[in-house]
Amino acid sequence: MKIVTMLAVALMMVACGSDESKEAAEAAEAAEAAEAAPTVGKEIADNYNRAMDKARAVEEQAMEQKRKIDEALKEAEGN
C-alpha cells in the first residue's frame, strides 16, 4: 500500500511540474507570429520616420547655408 501511495504522490508531482521545453516552444511560436504579422502602426511609423529624415535633410541644408553666410560676413568685415 505504501508503494501505491508513493507512486500516486510522485505521479501527481510530475504532472504538476512545469515543462520548460513546452514553455520555450510556446514562446518561439509567439515570436514567429509576431515577426510574421506586421504591427498595427508600422505604416504610420514608417511615414513618420521618412518625414523626420526629410526634415533633418532640410535642416542640414539650412545650417550649411547659414554657415556660408556667416563666413562671408566675417570675410567682409575683415576687409
mmCIF file of the N, C-alpha and C atoms, coordinates in Angstrom:
data_MODEL
# 
_entry.id   MODEL 
# 
loop_
_atom_site.group_PDB 
_atom_site.id 
_atom_site.type_symbol 
_atom_site.label_atom_id 
_atom_site.label_alt_id 
_atom_site.label_comp_id 
_atom_site.label_asym_id 
_atom_site.label_entity_id 
_atom_site.label_seq_id 
_atom_site.pdbx_PDB_ins_code 
_atom_site.Cartn_x 
_atom_site.Cartn_y 
_atom_site.Cartn_z 
_atom_site.occupancy 
_atom_site.B_iso_or_equiv 
_atom_site.pdbx_formal_charge 
_atom_site.auth_seq_id 
_atom_site.auth_comp_id 
_atom_site.auth_asym_id 
_atom_site.auth_atom_id 
_atom_site.pdbx_PDB_model_num 
ATOM 1   N N  . MET A 1 1  ? 0.821  -1.189 0.000   1.00 0.00 ? 1  MET A N  1 
ATOM 2   C CA . MET A 1 1  ? 0.000  0.000  0.000   1.00 0.00 ? 1  MET A CA 1 
ATOM 3   C C  . MET A 1 1  ? 0.873  1.265  0.000   1.00 0.00 ? 1  MET A C  1 
ATOM 4   N N  . LYS A 1 2  ? 2.012  1.183  0.700   1.00 0.00 ? 2  LYS A N  1 
ATOM 5   C CA . LYS A 1 2  ? 2.896  2.337  0.727   1.00 0.00 ? 2  LYS A CA 1 
ATOM 6   C C  . LYS A 1 2  ? 3.438  2.647  -0.671  1.00 0.00 ? 2  LYS A C  1 
ATOM 7   N N  . ILE A 1 3  ? 3.701  1.616  -1.426  1.00 0.00 ? 3  ILE A N  1 
ATOM 8   C CA . ILE A 1 3  ? 4.253  1.799  -2.768  1.00 0.00 ? 3  ILE A CA 1 
ATOM 9   C C  . ILE A 1 3  ? 3.232  2.492  -3.673  1.00 0.00 ? 3  ILE A C  1 
ATOM 10  N N  . VAL A 1 4  ? 1.985  2.094  -3.564  1.00 0.00 ? 4  VAL A N  1 
ATOM 11  C CA . VAL A 1 4  ? 0.925  2.697  -4.388  1.00 0.00 ? 4  VAL A CA 1 
ATOM 12  C C  . VAL A 1 4  ? 0.760  4.169  -4.023  1.00 0.00 ? 4  VAL A C  1 
ATOM 13  N N  . THR A 1 5  ? 0.807  4.484  -2.715  1.00 0.00 ? 5  THR A N  1 
ATOM 14  C CA . THR A 1 5  ? 0.675  5.873  -2.263  1.00 0.00 ? 5  THR A CA 1 
ATOM 15  C C  . THR A 1 5  ? 1.853  6.711  -2.750  1.00 0.00 ? 5  THR A C  1 
ATOM 16  N N  . MET A 1 6  ? 3.050  6.160  -2.613  1.00 0.00 ? 6  MET A N  1 
ATOM 17  C CA . MET A 1 6  ? 4.242  6.879  -3.052  1.00 0.00 ? 6  MET A CA 1 
ATOM 18  C C  . MET A 1 6  ? 4.218  7.097  -4.576  1.00 0.00 ? 6  MET A C  1 
ATOM 19  N N  . LEU A 1 7  ? 3.767  6.099  -5.307  1.00 0.00 ? 7  LEU A N  1 
ATOM 20  C CA . LEU A 1 7  ? 3.668  6.209  -6.753  1.00 0.00 ? 7  LEU A CA 1 
ATOM 21  C C  . LEU A 1 7  ? 2.650  7.270  -7.154  1.00 0.00 ? 7  LEU A C  1 
ATOM 22  N N  . ALA A 1 8  ? 1.530  7.325  -6.466  1.00 0.00 ? 8  ALA A N  1 
ATOM 23  C CA . ALA A 1 8  ? 0.500  8.323  -6.748  1.00 0.00 ? 8  ALA A CA 1 
ATOM 24  C C  . ALA A 1 8  ? 1.023  9.729  -6.461  1.00 0.00 ? 8  ALA A C  1 
ATOM 25  N N  . VAL A 1 9  ? 1.736  9.909  -5.356  1.00 0.00 ? 9  VAL A N  1 
ATOM 26  C CA . VAL A 1 9  ? 2.297  11.215 -4.998  1.00 0.00 ? 9  VAL A CA 1 
ATOM 27  C C  . VAL A 1 9  ? 3.343  11.624 -6.029  1.00 0.00 ? 9  VAL A C  1 
ATOM 28  N N  . ALA A 1 10 ? 4.188  10.703 -6.439  1.00 0.00 ? 10 ALA A N  1 
ATOM 29  C CA . ALA A 1 10 ? 5.225  11.007 -7.421  1.00 0.00 ? 10 ALA A CA 1 
ATOM 30  C C  . ALA A 1 10 ? 4.604  11.401 -8.762  1.00 0.00 ? 10 ALA A C  1 
ATOM 31  N N  . LEU A 1 11 ? 3.587  10.671 -9.203  1.00 0.00 ? 11 LEU A N  1 
ATOM 32  C CA . LEU A 1 11 ? 2.921  10.999 -10.462 1.00 0.00 ? 11 LEU A CA 1 
ATOM 33  C C  . LEU A 1 11 ? 2.230  12.359 -10.394 1.00 0.00 ? 11 LEU A C  1 
ATOM 34  N N  . MET A 1 12 ? 1.647  12.675 -9.245  1.00 0.00 ? 12 MET A N  1 
ATOM 35  C CA . MET A 1 12 ? 0.970  13.958 -9.075  1.00 0.00 ? 12 MET A CA 1 
ATOM 36  C C  . MET A 1 12 ? 1.985  15.101 -9.133  1.00 0.00 ? 12 MET A C  1 
ATOM 37  N N  . MET A 1 13 ? 3.148  14.906 -8.539  1.00 0.00 ? 13 MET A N  1 
ATOM 38  C CA . MET A 1 13 ? 4.172  15.953 -8.547  1.00 0.00 ? 13 MET A CA 1 
ATOM 39  C C  . MET A 1 13 ? 4.740  16.146 -9.954  1.00 0.00 ? 13 MET A C  1 
ATOM 40  N N  . VAL A 1 14 ? 4.895  15.085 -10.690 1.00 0.00 ? 14 VAL A N  1 
ATOM 41  C CA . VAL A 1 14 ? 5.397  15.186 -12.055 1.00 0.00 ? 14 VAL A CA 1 
ATOM 42  C C  . VAL A 1 14 ? 4.372  15.900 -12.938 1.00 0.00 ? 14 VAL A C  1 
ATOM 43  N N  . ALA A 1 15 ? 3.110  15.589 -12.734 1.00 0.00 ? 15 ALA A N  1 
ATOM 44  C CA . ALA A 1 15 ? 2.054  16.199 -13.541 1.00 0.00 ? 15 ALA A CA 1 
ATOM 45  C C  . ALA A 1 15 ? 1.912  17.688 -13.229 1.00 0.00 ? 15 ALA A C  1 
ATOM 46  N N  . CYS A 1 16 ? 2.162  18.095 -12.017 1.00 0.00 ? 16 CYS A N  1 
ATOM 47  C CA . CYS A 1 16 ? 2.015  19.493 -11.631 1.00 0.00 ? 16 CYS A CA 1 
ATOM 48  C C  . CYS A 1 16 ? 3.260  20.321 -11.927 1.00 0.00 ? 16 CYS A C  1 
ATOM 49  N N  . GLY A 1 17 ? 4.361  19.683 -12.239 1.00 0.00 ? 17 GLY A N  1 
ATOM 50  C CA . GLY A 1 17 ? 5.603  20.410 -12.503 1.00 0.00 ? 17 GLY A CA 1 
ATOM 51  C C  . GLY A 1 17 ? 5.528  21.170 -13.821 1.00 0.00 ? 17 GLY A C  1 
ATOM 52  N N  . SER A 1 18 ? 6.366  22.193 -13.948 1.00 0.00 ? 18 SER A N  1 
ATOM 53  C CA . SER A 1 18 ? 6.384  22.974 -15.182 1.00 0.00 ? 18 SER A CA 1 
ATOM 54  C C  . SER A 1 18 ? 7.260  22.287 -16.218 1.00 0.00 ? 18 SER A C  1 
ATOM 55  N N  . ASP A 1 19 ? 6.879  22.417 -17.442 1.00 0.00 ? 19 ASP A N  1 
ATOM 56  C CA . ASP A 1 19 ? 7.632  21.843 -18.543 1.00 0.00 ? 19 ASP A CA 1 
ATOM 57  C C  . ASP A 1 19 ? 8.282  22.990 -19.301 1.00 0.00 ? 19 ASP A C  1 
ATOM 58  N N  . GLU A 1 20 ? 9.582  23.205 -19.066 1.00 0.00 ? 20 GLU A N  1 
ATOM 59  C CA . GLU A 1 20 ? 10.282 24.338 -19.655 1.00 0.00 ? 20 GLU A CA 1 
ATOM 60  C C  . GLU A 1 20 ? 10.354 24.232 -21.172 1.00 0.00 ? 20 GLU A C  1 
ATOM 61  N N  . SER A 1 21 ? 10.471 23.022 -21.680 1.00 0.00 ? 21 SER A N  1 
ATOM 62  C CA . SER A 1 21 ? 10.557 22.875 -23.133 1.00 0.00 ? 21 SER A CA 1 
ATOM 63  C C  . SER A 1 21 ? 9.226  23.255 -23.782 1.00 0.00 ? 21 SER A C  1 
ATOM 64  N N  . LYS A 1 22 ? 8.136  22.959 -23.120 1.00 0.00 ? 22 LYS A N  1 
ATOM 65  C CA . LYS A 1 22 ? 6.821  23.337 -23.641 1.00 0.00 ? 22 LYS A CA 1 
ATOM 66  C C  . LYS A 1 22 ? 6.679  24.853 -23.620 1.00 0.00 ? 22 LYS A C  1 
ATOM 67  N N  . GLU A 1 23 ? 7.128  25.486 -22.550 1.00 0.00 ? 23 GLU A N  1 
ATOM 68  C CA . GLU A 1 23 ? 7.070  26.945 -22.457 1.00 0.00 ? 23 GLU A CA 1 
ATOM 69  C C  . GLU A 1 23 ? 7.969  27.589 -23.499 1.00 0.00 ? 23 GLU A C  1 
ATOM 70  N N  . ALA A 1 24 ? 9.135  27.012 -23.736 1.00 0.00 ? 24 ALA A N  1 
ATOM 71  C CA . ALA A 1 24 ? 10.054 27.547 -24.733 1.00 0.00 ? 24 ALA A CA 1 
ATOM 72  C C  . ALA A 1 24 ? 9.457  27.421 -26.132 1.00 0.00 ? 24 ALA A C  1 
ATOM 73  N N  . ALA A 1 25 ? 8.791  26.309 -26.405 1.00 0.00 ? 25 ALA A N  1 
ATOM 74  C CA . ALA A 1 25 ? 8.160  26.119 -27.704 1.00 0.00 ? 25 ALA A CA 1 
ATOM 75  C C  . ALA A 1 25 ? 7.034  27.126 -27.906 1.00 0.00 ? 25 ALA A C  1 
ATOM 76  N N  . GLU A 1 26 ? 6.254  27.379 -26.866 1.00 0.00 ? 26 GLU A N  1 
ATOM 77  C CA . GLU A 1 26 ? 5.179  28.364 -26.966 1.00 0.00 ? 26 GLU A CA 1 
ATOM 78  C C  . GLU A 1 26 ? 5.745  29.765 -27.189 1.00 0.00 ? 26 GLU A C  1 
ATOM 79  N N  . ALA A 1 27 ? 6.841  30.090 -26.529 1.00 0.00 ? 27 ALA A N  1 
ATOM 80  C CA . ALA A 1 27 ? 7.477  31.403 -26.707 1.00 0.00 ? 27 ALA A CA 1 
ATOM 81  C C  . ALA A 1 27 ? 8.017  31.541 -28.122 1.00 0.00 ? 27 ALA A C  1 
ATOM 82  N N  . ALA A 1 28 ? 8.592  30.475 -28.670 1.00 0.00 ? 28 ALA A N  1 
ATOM 83  C CA . ALA A 1 28 ? 9.109  30.518 -30.034 1.00 0.00 ? 28 ALA A CA 1 
ATOM 84  C C  . ALA A 1 28 ? 7.986  30.718 -31.044 1.00 0.00 ? 28 ALA A C  1 
ATOM 85  N N  . GLU A 1 29 ? 6.858  30.044 -30.821 1.00 0.00 ? 29 GLU A N  1 
ATOM 86  C CA . GLU A 1 29 ? 5.702  30.203 -31.706 1.00 0.00 ? 29 GLU A CA 1 
ATOM 87  C C  . GLU A 1 29 ? 5.178  31.632 -31.647 1.00 0.00 ? 29 GLU A C  1 
ATOM 88  N N  . ALA A 1 30 ? 5.132  32.211 -30.461 1.00 0.00 ? 30 ALA A N  1 
ATOM 89  C CA . ALA A 1 30 ? 4.663  33.581 -30.313 1.00 0.00 ? 30 ALA A CA 1 
ATOM 90  C C  . ALA A 1 30 ? 5.603  34.559 -31.005 1.00 0.00 ? 30 ALA A C  1 
ATOM 91  N N  . ALA A 1 31 ? 6.902  34.300 -30.927 1.00 0.00 ? 31 ALA A N  1 
ATOM 92  C CA . ALA A 1 31 ? 7.882  35.173 -31.586 1.00 0.00 ? 31 ALA A CA 1 
ATOM 93  C C  . ALA A 1 31 ? 7.735  35.089 -33.100 1.00 0.00 ? 31 ALA A C  1 
ATOM 94  N N  . GLU A 1 32 ? 7.521  33.898 -33.625 1.00 0.00 ? 32 GLU A N  1 
ATOM 95  C CA . GLU A 1 32 ? 7.337  33.738 -35.060 1.00 0.00 ? 32 GLU A CA 1 
ATOM 96  C C  . GLU A 1 32 ? 6.079  34.449 -35.520 1.00 0.00 ? 32 GLU A C  1 
ATOM 97  N N  . ALA A 1 33 ? 5.020  34.357 -34.742 1.00 0.00 ? 33 ALA A N  1 
ATOM 98  C CA . ALA A 1 33 ? 3.770  35.024 -35.099 1.00 0.00 ? 33 ALA A CA 1 
ATOM 99  C C  . ALA A 1 33 ? 3.944  36.539 -35.081 1.00 0.00 ? 33 ALA A C  1 
ATOM 100 N N  . ALA A 1 34 ? 4.709  37.036 -34.120 1.00 0.00 ? 34 ALA A N  1 
ATOM 101 C CA . ALA A 1 34 ? 4.939  38.481 -34.027 1.00 0.00 ? 34 ALA A CA 1 
ATOM 102 C C  . ALA A 1 34 ? 5.769  38.970 -35.210 1.00 0.00 ? 34 ALA A C  1 
ATOM 103 N N  . GLU A 1 35 ? 6.738  38.171 -35.656 1.00 0.00 ? 35 GLU A N  1 
ATOM 104 C CA . GLU A 1 35 ? 7.566  38.565 -36.790 1.00 0.00 ? 35 GLU A CA 1 
ATOM 105 C C  . GLU A 1 35 ? 6.781  38.500 -38.091 1.00 0.00 ? 35 GLU A C  1 
ATOM 106 N N  . ALA A 1 36 ? 5.909  37.543 -38.218 1.00 0.00 ? 36 ALA A N  1 
ATOM 107 C CA . ALA A 1 36 ? 5.173  37.349 -39.457 1.00 0.00 ? 36 ALA A CA 1 
ATOM 108 C C  . ALA A 1 36 ? 4.125  38.433 -39.663 1.00 0.00 ? 36 ALA A C  1 
ATOM 109 N N  . ALA A 1 37 ? 3.434  38.813 -38.614 1.00 0.00 ? 37 ALA A N  1 
ATOM 110 C CA . ALA A 1 37 ? 2.370  39.801 -38.729 1.00 0.00 ? 37 ALA A CA 1 
ATOM 111 C C  . ALA A 1 37 ? 2.920  41.192 -38.422 1.00 0.00 ? 37 ALA A C  1 
ATOM 112 N N  . PRO A 1 38 ? 2.774  42.138 -39.357 1.00 0.00 ? 38 PRO A N  1 
ATOM 113 C CA . PRO A 1 38 ? 3.248  43.494 -39.074 1.00 0.00 ? 38 PRO A CA 1 
ATOM 114 C C  . PRO A 1 38 ? 2.386  44.140 -37.994 1.00 0.00 ? 38 PRO A C  1 
ATOM 115 N N  . THR A 1 39 ? 2.984  45.060 -37.283 1.00 0.00 ? 39 THR A N  1 
ATOM 116 C CA . THR A 1 39 ? 2.241  45.722 -36.227 1.00 0.00 ? 39 THR A CA 1 
ATOM 117 C C  . THR A 1 39 ? 1.225  46.681 -36.826 1.00 0.00 ? 39 THR A C  1 
ATOM 118 N N  . VAL A 1 40 ? 0.287  47.082 -36.022 1.00 0.00 ? 40 VAL A N  1 
ATOM 119 C CA . VAL A 1 40 ? -0.804 47.924 -36.490 1.00 0.00 ? 40 VAL A CA 1 
ATOM 120 C C  . VAL A 1 40 ? -0.285 49.270 -36.979 1.00 0.00 ? 40 VAL A C  1 
ATOM 121 N N  . GLY A 1 41 ? 0.626  49.896 -36.272 1.00 0.00 ? 41 GLY A N  1 
ATOM 122 C CA . GLY A 1 41 ? 1.087  51.225 -36.615 1.00 0.00 ? 41 GLY A CA 1 
ATOM 123 C C  . GLY A 1 41 ? 2.353  51.266 -37.438 1.00 0.00 ? 41 GLY A C  1 
ATOM 124 N N  . LYS A 1 42 ? 2.758  50.158 -38.053 1.00 0.00 ? 42 LYS A N  1 
ATOM 125 C CA . LYS A 1 42 ? 4.014  50.128 -38.794 1.00 0.00 ? 42 LYS A CA 1 
ATOM 126 C C  . LYS A 1 42 ? 4.003  51.117 -39.950 1.00 0.00 ? 42 LYS A C  1 
ATOM 127 N N  . GLU A 1 43 ? 2.947  51.161 -40.708 1.00 0.00 ? 43 GLU A N  1 
ATOM 128 C CA . GLU A 1 43 ? 2.872  52.080 -41.845 1.00 0.00 ? 43 GLU A CA 1 
ATOM 129 C C  . GLU A 1 43 ? 2.930  53.533 -41.372 1.00 0.00 ? 43 GLU A C  1 
ATOM 130 N N  . ILE A 1 44 ? 2.241  53.834 -40.302 1.00 0.00 ? 44 ILE A N  1 
ATOM 131 C CA . ILE A 1 44 ? 2.247  55.188 -39.751 1.00 0.00 ? 44 ILE A CA 1 
ATOM 132 C C  . ILE A 1 44 ? 3.649  55.546 -39.261 1.00 0.00 ? 44 ILE A C  1 
ATOM 133 N N  . ALA A 1 45 ? 4.283  54.624 -38.567 1.00 0.00 ? 45 ALA A N  1 
ATOM 134 C CA . ALA A 1 45 ? 5.635  54.873 -38.052 1.00 0.00 ? 45 ALA A CA 1 
ATOM 135 C C  . ALA A 1 45 ? 6.630  55.044 -39.195 1.00 0.00 ? 45 ALA A C  1 
ATOM 136 N N  . ASP A 1 46 ? 6.494  54.256 -40.251 1.00 0.00 ? 46 ASP A N  1 
ATOM 137 C CA . ASP A 1 46 ? 7.384  54.392 -41.405 1.00 0.00 ? 46 ASP A CA 1 
ATOM 138 C C  . ASP A 1 46 ? 7.223  55.752 -42.063 1.00 0.00 ? 46 ASP A C  1 
ATOM 139 N N  . ASN A 1 47 ? 5.977  56.195 -42.227 1.00 0.00 ? 47 ASN A N  1 
ATOM 140 C CA . ASN A 1 47 ? 5.729  57.517 -42.817 1.00 0.00 ? 47 ASN A CA 1 
ATOM 141 C C  . ASN A 1 47 ? 6.315  58.614 -41.942 1.00 0.00 ? 47 ASN A C  1 
ATOM 142 N N  . TYR A 1 48 ? 6.149  58.482 -40.643 1.00 0.00 ? 48 TYR A N  1 
ATOM 143 C CA . TYR A 1 48 ? 6.686  59.468 -39.702 1.00 0.00 ? 48 TYR A CA 1 
ATOM 144 C C  . TYR A 1 48 ? 8.210  59.521 -39.790 1.00 0.00 ? 48 TYR A C  1 
ATOM 145 N N  . ASN A 1 49 ? 8.847  58.367 -39.833 1.00 0.00 ? 49 ASN A N  1 
ATOM 146 C CA . ASN A 1 49 ? 10.308 58.316 -39.912 1.00 0.00 ? 49 ASN A CA 1 
ATOM 147 C C  . ASN A 1 49 ? 10.820 58.916 -41.220 1.00 0.00 ? 49 ASN A C  1 
ATOM 148 N N  . ARG A 1 50 ? 10.115 58.666 -42.337 1.00 0.00 ? 50 ARG A N  1 
ATOM 149 C CA . ARG A 1 50 ? 10.518 59.274 -43.601 1.00 0.00 ? 50 ARG A CA 1 
ATOM 150 C C  . ARG A 1 50 ? 10.399 60.791 -43.536 1.00 0.00 ? 50 ARG A C  1 
ATOM 151 N N  . ALA A 1 51 ? 9.321  61.289 -42.946 1.00 0.00 ? 51 ALA A N  1 
ATOM 152 C CA . ALA A 1 51 ? 9.138  62.732 -42.819 1.00 0.00 ? 51 ALA A CA 1 
ATOM 153 C C  . ALA A 1 51 ? 10.223 63.348 -41.938 1.00 0.00 ? 51 ALA A C  1 
ATOM 154 N N  . MET A 1 52 ? 10.579 62.657 -40.866 1.00 0.00 ? 52 MET A N  1 
ATOM 155 C CA . MET A 1 52 ? 11.634 63.178 -39.981 1.00 0.00 ? 52 MET A CA 1 
ATOM 156 C C  . MET A 1 52 ? 12.983 63.186 -40.701 1.00 0.00 ? 52 MET A C  1 
ATOM 157 N N  . ASP A 1 53 ? 13.253 62.180 -41.509 1.00 0.00 ? 53 ASP A N  1 
ATOM 158 C CA . ASP A 1 53 ? 14.508 62.152 -42.277 1.00 0.00 ? 53 ASP A CA 1 
ATOM 159 C C  . ASP A 1 53 ? 14.571 63.320 -43.257 1.00 0.00 ? 53 ASP A C  1 
ATOM 160 N N  . LYS A 1 54 ? 13.446 63.615 -43.920 1.00 0.00 ? 54 LYS A N  1 
ATOM 161 C CA . LYS A 1 54 ? 13.404 64.746 -44.842 1.00 0.00 ? 54 LYS A CA 1 
ATOM 162 C C  . LYS A 1 54 ? 13.626 66.055 -44.089 1.00 0.00 ? 54 LYS A C  1 
ATOM 163 N N  . ALA A 1 55 ? 13.009 66.179 -42.922 1.00 0.00 ? 55 ALA A N  1 
ATOM 164 C CA . ALA A 1 55 ? 13.169 67.393 -42.133 1.00 0.00 ? 55 ALA A CA 1 
ATOM 165 C C  . ALA A 1 55 ? 14.615 67.575 -41.694 1.00 0.00 ? 55 ALA A C  1 
ATOM 166 N N  . ARG A 1 56 ? 15.278 66.498 -41.321 1.00 0.00 ? 56 ARG A N  1 
ATOM 167 C CA . ARG A 1 56 ? 16.691 66.589 -40.942 1.00 0.00 ? 56 ARG A CA 1 
ATOM 168 C C  . ARG A 1 56 ? 17.552 67.034 -42.120 1.00 0.00 ? 56 ARG A C  1 
ATOM 169 N N  . ALA A 1 57 ? 17.242 66.510 -43.313 1.00 0.00 ? 57 ALA A N  1 
ATOM 170 C CA . ALA A 1 57 ? 17.997 66.886 -44.504 1.00 0.00 ? 57 ALA A CA 1 
ATOM 171 C C  . ALA A 1 57 ? 17.814 68.366 -44.812 1.00 0.00 ? 57 ALA A C  1 
ATOM 172 N N  . VAL A 1 58 ? 16.591 68.862 -44.683 1.00 0.00 ? 58 VAL A N  1 
ATOM 173 C CA . VAL A 1 58 ? 16.326 70.285 -44.926 1.00 0.00 ? 58 VAL A CA 1 
ATOM 174 C C  . VAL A 1 58 ? 17.044 71.133 -43.886 1.00 0.00 ? 58 VAL A C  1 
ATOM 175 N N  . GLU A 1 59 ? 17.031 70.687 -42.635 1.00 0.00 ? 59 GLU A N  1 
ATOM 176 C CA . GLU A 1 59 ? 17.715 71.437 -41.582 1.00 0.00 ? 59 GLU A CA 1 
ATOM 177 C C  . GLU A 1 59 ? 19.220 71.491 -41.848 1.00 0.00 ? 59 GLU A C  1 
ATOM 178 N N  . GLU A 1 60 ? 19.788 70.401 -42.319 1.00 0.00 ? 60 GLU A N  1 
ATOM 179 C CA . GLU A 1 60 ? 21.222 70.384 -42.637 1.00 0.00 ? 60 GLU A CA 1 
ATOM 180 C C  . GLU A 1 60 ? 21.540 71.362 -43.764 1.00 0.00 ? 60 GLU A C  1 
ATOM 181 N N  . GLN A 1 61 ? 20.678 71.427 -44.766 1.00 0.00 ? 61 GLN A N  1 
ATOM 182 C CA . GLN A 1 61 ? 20.889 72.371 -45.867 1.00 0.00 ? 61 GLN A CA 1 
ATOM 183 C C  . GLN A 1 61 ? 20.820 73.808 -45.360 1.00 0.00 ? 61 GLN A C  1 
ATOM 184 N N  . ALA A 1 62 ? 19.834 74.084 -44.514 1.00 0.00 ? 62 ALA A N  1 
ATOM 185 C CA . ALA A 1 62 ? 19.691 75.440 -43.973 1.00 0.00 ? 62 ALA A CA 1 
ATOM 186 C C  . ALA A 1 62 ? 20.898 75.815 -43.123 1.00 0.00 ? 62 ALA A C  1 
ATOM 187 N N  . MET A 1 63 ? 21.385 74.876 -42.317 1.00 0.00 ? 63 MET A N  1 
ATOM 188 C CA . MET A 1 63 ? 22.551 75.172 -41.479 1.00 0.00 ? 63 MET A CA 1 
ATOM 189 C C  . MET A 1 63 ? 23.802 75.377 -42.336 1.00 0.00 ? 63 MET A C  1 
ATOM 190 N N  . GLU A 1 64 ? 23.929 74.658 -43.435 1.00 0.00 ? 64 GLU A N  1 
ATOM 191 C CA . GLU A 1 64 ? 25.071 74.841 -44.342 1.00 0.00 ? 64 GLU A CA 1 
ATOM 192 C C  . GLU A 1 64 ? 25.017 76.228 -44.981 1.00 0.00 ? 64 GLU A C  1 
ATOM 193 N N  . GLN A 1 65 ? 23.831 76.629 -45.411 1.00 0.00 ? 65 GLN A N  1 
ATOM 194 C CA . GLN A 1 65 ? 23.685 77.968 -45.987 1.00 0.00 ? 65 GLN A CA 1 
ATOM 195 C C  . GLN A 1 65 ? 24.005 79.047 -44.956 1.00 0.00 ? 65 GLN A C  1 
ATOM 196 N N  . LYS A 1 66 ? 23.551 78.846 -43.734 1.00 0.00 ? 66 LYS A N  1 
ATOM 197 C CA . LYS A 1 66 ? 23.823 79.805 -42.661 1.00 0.00 ? 66 LYS A CA 1 
ATOM 198 C C  . LYS A 1 66 ? 25.327 79.901 -42.412 1.00 0.00 ? 66 LYS A C  1 
ATOM 199 N N  . ARG A 1 67 ? 25.989 78.761 -42.402 1.00 0.00 ? 67 ARG A N  1 
ATOM 200 C CA . ARG A 1 67 ? 27.426 78.751 -42.178 1.00 0.00 ? 67 ARG A CA 1 
ATOM 201 C C  . ARG A 1 67 ? 28.153 79.518 -43.280 1.00 0.00 ? 67 ARG A C  1 
ATOM 202 N N  . LYS A 1 68 ? 27.730 79.309 -44.524 1.00 0.00 ? 68 LYS A N  1 
ATOM 203 C CA . LYS A 1 68 ? 28.353 80.016 -45.642 1.00 0.00 ? 68 LYS A CA 1 
ATOM 204 C C  . LYS A 1 68 ? 28.129 81.524 -45.533 1.00 0.00 ? 68 LYS A C  1 
ATOM 205 N N  . ILE A 1 69 ? 26.923 81.933 -45.141 1.00 0.00 ? 69 ILE A N  1 
ATOM 206 C CA . ILE A 1 69 ? 26.623 83.363 -44.981 1.00 0.00 ? 69 ILE A CA 1 
ATOM 207 C C  . ILE A 1 69 ? 27.457 83.953 -43.852 1.00 0.00 ? 69 ILE A C  1 
ATOM 208 N N  . ASP A 1 70 ? 27.558 83.223 -42.752 1.00 0.00 ? 70 ASP A N  1 
ATOM 209 C CA . ASP A 1 70 ? 28.371 83.700 -41.623 1.00 0.00 ? 70 ASP A CA 1 
ATOM 210 C C  . ASP A 1 70 ? 29.826 83.874 -42.030 1.00 0.00 ? 70 ASP A C  1 
ATOM 211 N N  . GLU A 1 71 ? 30.366 82.926 -42.798 1.00 0.00 ? 71 GLU A N  1 
ATOM 212 C CA . GLU A 1 71 ? 31.743 83.025 -43.266 1.00 0.00 ? 71 GLU A CA 1 
ATOM 213 C C  . GLU A 1 71 ? 31.929 84.232 -44.186 1.00 0.00 ? 71 GLU A C  1 
ATOM 214 N N  . ALA A 1 72 ? 30.944 84.446 -45.063 1.00 0.00 ? 72 ALA A N  1 
ATOM 215 C CA . ALA A 1 72 ? 31.026 85.588 -45.981 1.00 0.00 ? 72 ALA A CA 1 
ATOM 216 C C  . ALA A 1 72 ? 30.978 86.905 -45.216 1.00 0.00 ? 72 ALA A C  1 
ATOM 217 N N  . LEU A 1 73 ? 30.122 86.979 -44.169 1.00 0.00 ? 73 LEU A N  1 
ATOM 218 C CA . LEU A 1 73 ? 30.041 88.200 -43.364 1.00 0.00 ? 73 LEU A CA 1 
ATOM 219 C C  . LEU A 1 73 ? 31.357 88.454 -42.616 1.00 0.00 ? 73 LEU A C  1 
ATOM 220 N N  . LYS A 1 74 ? 31.943 87.402 -42.062 1.00 0.00 ? 74 LYS A N  1 
ATOM 221 C CA . LYS A 1 74 ? 33.211 87.561 -41.356 1.00 0.00 ? 74 LYS A CA 1 
ATOM 222 C C  . LYS A 1 74 ? 34.311 88.034 -42.314 1.00 0.00 ? 74 LYS A C  1 
ATOM 223 N N  . GLU A 1 75 ? 34.296 87.480 -43.515 1.00 0.00 ? 75 GLU A N  1 
ATOM 224 C CA . GLU A 1 75 ? 35.291 87.868 -44.503 1.00 0.00 ? 75 GLU A CA 1 
ATOM 225 C C  . GLU A 1 75 ? 35.081 89.335 -44.933 1.00 0.00 ? 75 GLU A C  1 
ATOM 226 N N  . ALA A 1 76 ? 33.826 89.734 -45.075 1.00 0.00 ? 76 ALA A N  1 
ATOM 227 C CA . ALA A 1 76 ? 33.537 91.115 -45.480 1.00 0.00 ? 76 ALA A CA 1 
ATOM 228 C C  . ALA A 1 76 ? 33.908 92.090 -44.371 1.00 0.00 ? 76 ALA A C  1 
ATOM 229 N N  . GLU A 1 77 ? 33.702 91.719 -43.138 1.00 0.00 ? 77 GLU A N  1 
ATOM 230 C CA . GLU A 1 77 ? 34.051 92.593 -42.001 1.00 0.00 ? 77 GLU A CA 1 
ATOM 231 C C  . GLU A 1 77 ? 35.558 92.735 -41.868 1.00 0.00 ? 77 GLU A C  1 
ATOM 232 N N  . GLY A 1 78 ? 36.276 91.705 -42.215 1.00 0.00 ? 78 GLY A N  1 
ATOM 233 C CA . GLY A 1 78 ? 37.732 91.734 -42.120 1.00 0.00 ? 78 GLY A CA 1 
ATOM 234 C C  . GLY A 1 78 ? 38.364 92.656 -43.140 1.00 0.00 ? 78 GLY A C  1 
ATOM 235 N N  . ASN A 1 79 ? 37.726 92.894 -44.272 1.00 0.00 ? 79 ASN A N  1 
ATOM 236 C CA . ASN A 1 79 ? 38.311 93.743 -45.326 1.00 0.00 ? 79 ASN A CA 1 
ATOM 237 C C  . ASN A 1 79 ? 37.906 95.145 -45.154 1.00 0.00 ? 79 ASN A C  1 
# 
